[in-house]
Each structure stands twice: as structure tokens, then as C-alpha cells.
Amino acid sequence: MIGQSLTLNGDSYTVIGVAPPGFEFPRRIDLWKPAMLAEKKSTRGTNYLKIIARLKEGTSVPQAEAQMNQIASALAEKYPENDTNLTVKIVPLLEEQVRNLRGVLLILLGTVGFVLLIACANVANLSLARAAARTREFAIRTALGANRMRIVRQLLTRAWCWRLSAARWALCFR
């Protein structure tokens, strides 16, 4: 398709690129065409467009920013009345999209982590309470001659049985 002509609404366009499958930015769009700028808005010094581009393979953000600033300084020399203080700042798309939400997302992440910490503390507390309730059982088993390895093996077997379905779980303790 690249390089072929395409007619839309009576206007002829040349295909200059094809997006990869699954590309959906800013939303699902089947075709992109050049922006037709009104003459009133297309005068020099009108900077209202944001550009979204993909960096060439192997090019870093600082390298691209340096190249774009060279172009900006060349434009400043050519058009000093409009482009004197023109600079370029390259920002990754993900960073641009979450820029206003970063604080909210970090608070949400912290909250979820705190809830997870509380849940882990509750499970640990329940495990300690269950172990404390079984200290008498362990003392009796030790008095009857069970060594530590035997008690650990029993605890591991019981933990494994809890993972089984309810029907199998009942079979473990018959």
C-alpha cells in the first residue's frame, strides 16, 4: 500500500505508512489524513498542534530532543520574529497520558498495598492463633516421642490437605 494513491471524497492522497495491527490511538481509527489547516490559523507563530511520533529504532529521547532543538534553532534563525524562543520537549506518550493522574495512581497503589499488608497481618495472626491453640497437642506428641521433623511433616501434610477440595479434605482426617 505504501506509495500508492488513494482517493477520498474526490481528493487524492498518497499512502505514506501503515499502522501495525492493534494500533488504537487515540481511539480506533481506520484512516489518517493530513490536517487541512485554515489559512487564518496557518500563519507563522501559531503553535497549537501537538505532534505524536514514534522514534526511529535505536534513537534515544535525548538524541531526538537534541536533533529537534537543532531544527528549532534553524527555524529561529530563518524566522526571528516568530520562532526566537522555540524549544522542543520530547515526552514519552505514557508519561503524557498519566501526567495529571500520577499522584492519584500513586495514592491508589499505596492504598492497595496497605490493604494487602492488613490482609497479610490478619492471616499471620490467624495462623499464630491456630498454632497457639495447638501447643498442648504438640506437647503431648513430643511427650509421646515425636521429634520435630515428624511434627513439621504433620503440619505440612495438613496444610496440603487444606488445599484440596472439600471432599478430599474430609478424607485426609479420617
QUIVENNOR-V115406 format. One record per helix or strand of 2 or more residues. SS is the DSSP state (@ for helix, = for strand). FROM is the first residue (numbers start at 1). LEN is the number of residues. Records with the same first field share a line. If there is no record, write none. Layout:
SS: FROM-LEN  FROM-LEN
//
This chain:
=: 5-4  11-4
@: 61-18  93-5  102-32  135-9  148-16  166-7
//
